[in-house]
Amino acid sequence: MKIECVKEQLEEALGKADKIAGKNSSLPILSGFLLEAEGSSLIVKSTNLDIGLSVTIPVKVTEPGKVAVPAHVTSAFISSLMKDRTISFATKDQVLEIKTASTKTSIKTLPADEFPVIPEISEDSAFSMPVRDFIFGIRSVIYAAATGSIKPELSSIAVIHEGDFLVFAATDSFRLAEKKIRIKKMPHFKQILIPQKNALEIVKIFDRGEEEMDISISEHQIALRSGGIYLTSRIIEGTFPDYRQIIPKEKTSTVTLLKQDLVNSLRTSLIFSDSFNQLTLRLSPEEKTFEIESKNSTIGENVHKVDAVVEGKGLSINVNHRYFTDCFQSVTTDSLSLAFTGPAKPIVITGVGDASFLYLVMPMNQS
C-alpha cells in the first residue's frame, strides 16, 4: 500500500475510529485499525465486536492495499504532527512507514487477515433523517438509561416508530425520559433497543454531523451512514417496558417556572445536599410559594424560595437531586412545568409549550 493524504482529514478519521478500538487480551487485533486503500479512498476501520466503524476519506492512492496497525499509537502520532499538512504512507514487509516534511516514522503492523469483518447491512429498506435530529433524540434520554443493569432492556435506548415520529426512550426504573422526533420517511420497524454504551459512542462519532443520516435495520444490527461514516451496532433482543402505564393521567398540583430560575436556585441548594443527594420540594398554593430545602447534618441547611406559579394542592416531596436535574439539558423551552400527583407518586417534568419531551422521576422515601 502506498498513499498520500491530508493530515487534518486523516486525524479526524483516526480520532473517530480510536473511540471504537478496544482492548482485548484474547483478541489483540481489536486494538488496531484496518487501513484499506482502494480507488481514490482510504477506509479506516475499527471494531470492538459490539460496534463497528468505517470512515472513508479521499486520498491519492499509488498502490492499493490494506494494513492493520495499533490504533492508539497511530492516532496519537498523527495528532502530534503540528506543522505537517501532507502525510505519506507506505507498507514494507511488516512495517508501515509514515513520512512528512519533518519526520520519518515506522510502525510495526498487525496481521490484517485477523481483523474481523464489519457487518454490511443492506440499504434497500433504509430511511433517512438529519444526523442532528437522531443524535438529539439519543442525547435527550440517554442519561436515564441504567448502567450495568442485569436487565439489558434497561441498559438501552429504545427507538420506537409511532406514526410520524421516532420516539426515543430510556429508563432505569427510577426515572424515565421520552423524546419525540418528527420524521418524513417512514422506517420499516416498530421498535429497536440500542445498548447504552453503543449509543454513547454513536453520539461521540456523529456529534457534529449536519448531513442526512441513512438508517438500516436488520435482525440483530442497526447501521448508520452519513458523510463517509458507516457505523454498525448490535441491538438488544427483548422488549422495552410498557412505560406509558406509569405516566400519571391526572395531576393534583403544578408548578410553572423559568428553567434558569430553577437552575440558579439549585446551585445554592446543592451546596447543602446530603450524601443521599436528597432535596425536599415544598408547594404551598395558598401562599403561592415553591421552596427547595436541602439539609446536611455536618454542614447545615438551606431553604430557597423560587419564583413560580403554583396551582392545586399543597405538597412536600423528596427527590434525588441528580435524577431531578438531569433532564434540564433536554428541555428546549425557557419555562418548565412540574406536575405532581401526590407525596409518593412520580413527578412529570415537561417544557411549557413543548409536547415532544417528557421526563418522569420517582420520589425518594419520605423521611
N, C-alpha and C positions, 0 to 999 in steps of 0.2 A: 504494500500500500504506500502511495506517495501522494500527498495533498498539500495545498496551501490555503489558509483561511484567515478570516478577520478575527482578531483576538477577542473583541467585545462579544461577537456572536457565539464564539466557542465557549467563552467564560460563562455566559448566561445558560447555554445548553448543559454544560457540565455541572453548573450550580444546581439546576433543577434535578438532574439525574443523581447527583450526590445525595439528595434528600431521600431517595428511594433505596439506594445501595445499602445492604445490610451486612451485619457481622454474623457469620455463621461458621463455627469451628468445623462442622462436618461438611460444609459446602463452601470452601474459601472463594470460589468463583463468584459468589453472590456479593462479595465486597469489591467487585470490579465493574468497570464499564465495558461494554462491547462497542467498538467503533467500526462502522461499516461504511466504506467509501464506494459509491457507485454513481454513474452518470455525472451529475454536477452537484451531488449532495453528500453530506456526511450525516449518518444516522447514529446518534448516541443512545445506547440502550442501558437500562439498569432494572433490576428486579429484586424483590425480597421473597418471591413466590406468592405473596399475598396481593401484591400490587406491582404492575409492570409499566415501564415508561419508555417511549421512544421520542426523541427530539431530533427533528431534521433541520439542518441549516445548509445554506448554499456555500460551496467550496469549489476550488479548482482541483479537479482530480487528474493527476498524471498517470497513476497506476491504481486501479480499483483493488479492493481487498478488505480484509477485516482483521481486527486485533483486539485482544482483551487486555486491559491494564488496571492496576489498582486505582479504585475510584478516588479516595480521599487524597492520595499523593498527587495524582494527575490534576485534580480540580484545584488543590491548594497551590500547586506550582504555576498553573496558568493564571490564577488570580494574583500571584505575586509579581507578574511581569507588568510593571507600571508604565514603562516607556514604549514598549514594543507594540506595534499595531498588527503586523503580519507575522503569522506563525506557519512553519513548515513541519509536516510530519512525514516520516519515512520508517518503514519496518526493515530490520536487518537481522536475520536469524531470530533469536528470541528477545529482541530488544526493539523498543520504539524510540527512534531518535527525533528529538524536537529541536528545531533551530529557529532563532530570531536574529535580529540585527545585533543583539548584545549578549546572547547566551547560546550555548550548545549543551543539550542535556540528553541523557539516555535513561529510559525507564524499562525495567525488566517486565516482560509481558506474562500474562496468564494463559492457560490453554483455552483458546477461543471456542473450540468444539464442545467444551463442557458448559458453555453458557446456556441457561435454559431458554426455551422458546417462549416468547411473549405471545399470548393468545391473540389471534386476529378474529374480530367479530364482524360479521357482515354488516354493511351499511344499508342493505336493502330495506330494513324496517326502521332506520334511524329517523329521529325527529330533531329539530334544531330549536335553539333559543339563545339569547345573548349570554355570553360567558358570565357577565357581571350579575345577571339575574340568578343563574344557577348557584354561583358562589354565595350570593347574598342569602339565598334560601338556606344553604347549609350553615352559614355564619349565624343566622338568626336563631338557630335552635341547638347547635352542636354542644353548647355548654351544659345543656340539660340532659345529655346522654350519660349513662353510667360508664365508669371506667373500671375495667377488670371485673365486670359482673359475671356471675355464673350463668346468668340468663343472657345469651348472645343478643336477643332482640332488644334488650335494654341498653346494650353497648353498641347501638347502631342508630343511624339516621334513617327514618322511614321516608321514602319518596312515593307519594300516592297520587295517582291520576284521578281527579274528580272534575268532570265537566270541562270547563275552560281553564282549569287551574292544575298546577303541580303543587301538592301540599307537602311541605317538609315538616316532620315532627320528631321529637325526641323526648324521652322521659327516663328518669332513674327511680321512679316511684315516689320521690319526694317533691318533684316539680315536673311540669310539662310545658313545652314550648311548641307552638304551631305557627307556621308562616305559609301563606298562600301566594303563589306567583302565577300571574296570568300568562298563558302560552297561546300561540297561534296555531301551531301544527300539533295535532293530537298524537300522543305516543301509543304504542301497541302493548301496553302493560297496565296492570292495575296497581300493584304495589311491589316495591323492592326495598331491601334493607342493606344499607352500606355500612360496613364496620366503622365505628367511630374513629379509630386510628387512621384508617384509609381516608376517611372524609377530611381529617386534618391535613393530610398530605395533598389531597385534591385542592384544598383552599390555598395552600402554600404555592403550589405549582401554577395554578391558573389565576392567582390573586389579581394580577394587573391586566388581565385579558380584556380586550374591548371588542373582540370579534364575535361572530356566531360560534356556537358550540354544537357539534353533531353528537347525539347521544344514541347509542345502540345497546340493546339488552339481549343477553342470551340466558340460558337456564341458570348458569352459575356466575356470570360475569356481567359487568357494565363497562362499556368502552366510551371514552370521551375524546373527541377530536377537535382541535382548534389551533390555527396558526402554526402549523408544523409540529404540534404536540399531539401525541397519541398516548392515552393512559388507559389501562385496563385494571379493574379492581374486582376482587372476589365479592360476591354478595351473599348475605346470610340466608340460609334456609330457615324458614319459620314464619310466624305471623306476629305482626306488631300488635300490642294490646289495643283493645277497643276503647281508646281513651275518651271518646265522646261521652261515654256513660258517666264519667266522673265530673264533667263540666257542669256546674250548677245551672239549673234552668231559671231560677229566681234569685233575687238578692234582697237583703234586708237593709243594707247600708251602702252608700257610695261616697267616695272621696275623689274630688276632681281638683287637680293642682298642676302647676307648671313643673315639668320634669327637672329643670335646672334648680328650682327651689328645693325639691326633694333631695337631689344630689348634694346640694350645698349643706342642707341640714344633716344629712347622713355623715358627711365628713366630720362634723362635730360629734355626733352620737357615737361613731365607731371608735373614737379615742377611748371611750369608757366601756366598750364591749367586753364581755367576759370570755372565758375560754370556750364557751359553748356558742359563741357568736350570736347571742340572743339579743333581740330588740323587742320592746313592747310597743305596739301601736295602739293608741287610745283615741277613740272617736267620741265626741260629745256634740251631737247635733243641736242640743238646747243652747249650749254655749258657743256653738259654731266654731269649734276648735278641733284640730288634729295634732296630736302630740306623738313624739317618738322618745321613748325612755330607754336608757341603757345604764347598766349597773356593773360595777366591778368591785368585788369585795376588798381588793388590795389598793385600788386607786380612788374610787369614788363613784358618783353617779351624775347623770345629766338628763334633763327633760328639755326637749326642744320643740317649740310650737312652730308649725308650718302653716303658711297662708294657704287656705284651701276652702273649697265649697263642700260642706259636709251635710249629707242628707240621710234620713232613715233613723234606725235605732242606734243607741249608744253601744259601744263595744270596746273591749280590751282584749288583745290577741298577741301572742308571742310568735316571732318568726326568726329564722336563721338569716342573719343579715346578708350573707353571701348569696343564698338562694333567692332572697328578696330582690337584690340589686343586680344580679347577673343579666337580667332581661333588658335593662335600660338601654344597652347598646343596640338592641333590635327595634326599639321604638323610634320611628322617624318623625313623629309629631312633637310639637312643643309641650303639649299637655298630656297628662296621664289620667286614667280612670282606674280606681281601685274599687272592686266590687266585693262585698262581704256577705256571707250568708249565715254567720253565727260563730261563736267562740272556738269551736273545734272543727270548723268547716274550711275548705280551701278558699284562698283569695285569688281572684281573677284580675289580672292587670292587662289593660289594653291602651293603645294610643287613642286619644279623643279624635273621632272622625276617621279612624283607620280600622277597617274591619279585616285587614289582611293578616294581622298578628294578634296572637293571644298567648298569655302566659299564666299558668296556674301554679300556685305554691301552697303546700300543705303547712299548717301552723305547727309550732312546737308544742309540747305538752305544757299546759298552764301550770305555773309554779305559784 
